[in-house]
């Protein structure tokens, strides 16, 4: 039998890019409407004007339904994918009562993401077998369509450890219907290496000119912060011919700043021959995430322009303490940014709409 990874050929495009059943209002709010606000103003920089995002609110928060015990809390790392029929499928990781995450999805109206169309009844990707790199949780970070119509998911596997808190490595799974994913293999496609011993995760993958390009986080150390071990990793870059076999060490493309100890899942968009990078930075002083933004001519040499993004925590509410895991997708004339707020998605996931500057 031909190995499943030998059949894979991704399309040459970018992946497209929340509460039991308790969606918020289906209506899109107007600017200035109660409960809806502009993000905190930011200063412009030399690269151009500050983006304007209008926060529309929370889309979905799990509600601990008995029928969905695997979806007890959190809706982590929204990963939007355009289904091509007026739906955006938002892949997310939900936690059970034991804080173990599994991948599911929330379908929303592509023209109005506040309108929830469907919530997955069962996990799209369950945890791995005992002793595997992903036996204590899985986290979807990137989904791409193959030439034959199937979908490929890149995900992070959580593995608990004894002398460190955990390891994060990357796996891959494939789907015929976009609902149920099967692992390509039971081991990680980004396995531990001498230069990246603890963390090789959070990947975002796209293909250009026959080459698979991956932006991901990697590291081999921990920082004691507030009496708790916290991971230290930076943003790195890899290339692959088949999307499955990758080098043991990536090139650092974004190092942490003096008040940072890591980055969340990167999200790369190519527009007008330039690359746009959306990411989250783990702040030491705040002990929480804030959103970041960078641009590049080649996807490797990045210029940070965090202030230009213009999207920060709210004064109060579900995203007042943290804001993280941004993912941008265009549909028609609209540009949507999906993200998490407080406590790694415990308050659900929401969306912002980009307004003309």
Helices and strands as residue ranges (DSSP letters): G 4-7, E 52-60, G 66-71, E 73-82, E 87-95, E 101-109, E 112-119, E 138-145, E 151-160, E 166-175, E 181-183, E 199-208, E 211-225, E 228-240, E 251-254, E 260-263, E 267-271, E 274-283, E 288-296, E 302-304, H 306-309, E 324-331, E 334-340, G 342-345, E 349-355
